[in-house]
Amino acid sequence: MDEAEAELKRLRGSIDNMDSALIHLLAERFKVTQRVGQLKATAGLPPADPQREAHQIARLRALAVEADLDPELAEKFLTFIVREVVRHHEQIAAEQN
């Protein structure tokens, strides 16, 4: 194996480790948001909170800039997650009615 192939293997190993960490973090995040959905349904609160979502988008865009990450990517990522969370919250609310 030449030097470039060895470096490629090492870098890909790092990427694989980070992907694993991201999946575990997402799983933990969704466990917490499931609990939020249950609380909202029990309290009769709406599944979506546009004000909170806007605040989170602004916060993550700022964090992305600090981390030298494209803020558009951060916003797209959060928007995808929020859509899934709201869908879960809607399902929880429907199950409780």
C-alpha positions in Angstrom: 0.0 0.0 0.0 1.5 3.3 -1.0 1.5 6.5 1.2 -1.6 8.0 -0.5 -3.6 4.8 0.0 -2.6 4.6 3.7 -3.6 8.2 4.3 -6.9 7.6 2.5 -7.6 4.6 4.7 -6.8 6.6 7.8 -9.0 9.5 6.8 -11.9 7.2 5.9 -11.5 5.5 9.3 -11.9 8.9 10.9 -14.9 9.7 8.8 -16.5 6.3 9.8 -15.9 7.1 13.5 -17.5 10.5 13.1 -20.5 9.1 11.3 -21.0 6.6 14.1 -20.9 9.4 16.6 -23.4 11.4 14.6 -25.8 8.5 14.5 -25.6 7.9 18.2 -26.1 11.7 18.9 -29.1 11.7 16.6 -30.6 8.7 18.4 -30.2 10.4 21.7 -31.6 13.7 20.4 -34.7 11.9 19.1 -35.2 10.1 22.4 -35.4 13.5 24.1 -37.7 15.0 21.4 -40.0 12.0 21.8 -40.4 13.0 25.4 -41.0 16.6 24.4 -43.7 15.4 22.0 -45.4 13.4 24.8 -45.3 16.5 27.1 -46.7 18.7 24.4 -49.5 16.2 23.6 -50.4 15.8 27.3 -50.4 19.6 27.8 -52.4 20.2 24.6 -49.6 22.2 23.0 -49.1 22.3 19.2 -46.6 19.8 17.7 -44.6 22.6 16.0 -43.1 25.8 17.6 -42.2 28.1 14.8 -40.7 30.7 17.2 -38.4 28.1 18.8 -37.5 26.7 15.3 -36.5 30.2 14.1 -34.4 30.8 17.2 -32.6 27.4 16.8 -31.9 28.0 13.1 -30.3 31.4 13.9 -28.3 29.8 16.8 -27.0 27.0 14.6 -26.2 29.3 11.7 -24.1 31.3 14.1 -22.4 28.2 15.5 -21.7 27.0 12.0 -20.0 30.3 11.2 -17.8 29.9 14.3 -17.0 26.4 13.4 -16.1 27.3 9.8 -19.0 25.4 8.4 -21.4 26.6 5.7 -24.4 28.0 7.6 -26.7 27.0 4.8 -25.7 23.4 5.4 -26.4 23.8 9.2 -29.8 25.2 8.4 -30.7 22.5 6.0 -29.6 19.9 8.5 -31.7 21.4 11.3 -34.7 21.9 9.1 -34.6 18.2 8.1 -34.4 17.2 11.8 -37.2 19.6 12.8 -39.5 18.2 10.1 -39.0 14.7 11.5 -39.5 15.8 15.1 -42.7 17.6 14.2 -44.0 14.6 12.3 -43.2 12.4 15.4 -45.0 15.0 17.6 -48.0 14.9 15.4 -48.1 11.1 15.6 -47.9 11.2 19.4 -50.7 13.8 19.6 -52.9 11.7 17.2 -52.3 8.6 19.3 -53.4 10.4 22.5 -56.7 11.6 21.0 
